[in-house]
Amino acid sequence: MEVILLERIARLGGIGDVVKVKNGYGRNFLIPQKKALRASEESKKLFEERRHIIEEQNAKAKGAAEEITKTLSGMTLTLKRQASQEGKLYGSVSVRDVADALKEAGHVVPKSQIILTGTIKTIGEYKVRLTLHAEVTSTITVNVVRNEQEAA
């Protein structure tokens, strides 16, 4: 299936690119999420008519993401969790936990924009990447501790 991208998508292409994707990816994700249009002559004409509007919207979204990045860069979140004497957590820290901690800190970041490199199952500091826009990423530090003394 060929589609016209309405926004930049990592490892796929930029705005206006006509790319070939698997049918399910196009039908079930790209088109319903308004990230792409089916590539037909009619769609190409429609895209070219609206190209400047789409690029303006993308620029605004990128600007907003850069503003959020300025406030988030270098931020450290401290999460208290129960753990054994060896430092292994009795559960794990998930994307939901990071999103909730960010919300408590006053930053609303959807779970889909939080990227964990692996599961967090031990006490320590971890780098968490936030993909706020296709072209804007930020990194925060998550400090997992047992109690308040370890946080200091």
KANOR-V920874 format. One record per residue. SS is DSSP state (A for helix, B for strand, O for the rest). OMEGA is omega in whole degrees, -180 to 180 (NA if undefined). D_LAST is the distance of its C-alpha to the last C-alpha in Angstrom with 2 decimals. Layout:
<<SS;OMEGA;D_LAST> <SS;OMEGA;D_LAST>>
This chain:
<<O;177;54.31> <B;180;53.96> <B;174;51.72> <B;-178;51.00> <B;178;47.30> <O;175;46.31> <O;-180;42.83> <O;179;41.18> <B;-177;40.11> <O;178;38.25> <O;179;40.56> <O;180;43.51> <B;-179;44.51> <O;-178;44.39> <O;177;46.06> <O;179;49.78> <O;174;49.81> <B;-176;52.19> <B;177;50.63> <B;180;51.78> <O;176;49.44> <O;-176;50.01> <A;-178;51.73> <A;180;49.03> <A;179;46.24> <A;-176;48.41> <A;-172;49.80> <A;-177;46.75> <A;-172;43.90> <A;-177;44.99> <O;178;47.85> <O;-180;46.38> <O;-179;43.12> <O;178;45.36> <O;-178;44.14> <B;173;47.66> <B;173;51.39> <B;-178;54.07> <O;173;55.87> <O;-179;59.38> <A;179;61.63> <A;180;61.05> <A;179;57.24> <A;178;57.40> <A;179;59.49> <A;179;57.19> <A;-179;54.14> <A;177;55.88> <A;-176;56.80> <A;-174;53.22> <A;-178;51.50> <A;178;50.67> <A;-180;49.19> <A;180;47.01> <A;176;45.80> <A;179;45.01> <A;179;42.98> <A;179;41.09> <A;177;40.42> <A;180;39.12> <A;179;36.80> <A;178;35.54> <A;178;34.98> <A;179;33.02> <A;178;30.85> <A;177;30.25> <A;179;29.17> <A;179;26.61> <A;180;25.43> <A;-179;24.84> <A;-176;22.41> <A;-174;20.64> <O;-180;20.49> <O;-179;17.12> <O;177;15.42> <B;176;12.27> <B;177;12.40> <B;179;9.97> <B;177;12.33> <B;179;12.12> <O;175;15.01> <O;-178;16.81> <B;178;17.14> <O;179;19.12> <O;180;18.21> <O;179;19.03> <O;178;16.47> <B;-180;19.28> <B;176;18.94> <B;175;21.71> <B;174;22.48> <B;177;21.47> <B;-177;19.79> <O;178;22.72> <A;180;23.74> <A;179;24.15> <A;179;20.51> <A;179;19.50> <A;178;22.35> <A;179;21.34> <A;177;17.75> <A;179;19.45> <A;177;21.94> <A;179;19.46> <O;176;18.05> <O;180;21.72> <O;179;22.94> <O;179;25.72> <O;179;26.02> <O;-179;28.54> <A;-178;27.67> <A;-179;30.41> <A;-179;28.61> <B;-177;25.42> <B;174;25.91> <O;-179;23.94> <O;178;25.09> <O;179;24.88> <O;179;23.71> <B;-177;20.06> <B;178;20.39> <B;178;17.54> <O;177;13.77> <B;179;12.51> <B;-178;12.70> <B;174;16.08> <B;179;18.23> <B;-179;20.25> <B;177;23.42> <B;178;24.90> <B;-175;28.66> <B;178;29.46> <B;-178;33.00> <O;-178;35.12> <O;-177;34.61> <B;176;31.10> <B;179;27.90> <B;178;24.25> <B;175;21.19> <B;179;17.77> <B;176;14.69> <B;-180;13.72> <B;-179;10.51> <B;-176;11.67> <B;176;9.63> <O;-176;11.30> <O;-176;9.41> <A;-179;6.80> <A;179;5.54> <A;-180;5.38> <A;-180;3.80> <O;NA;0.00>>
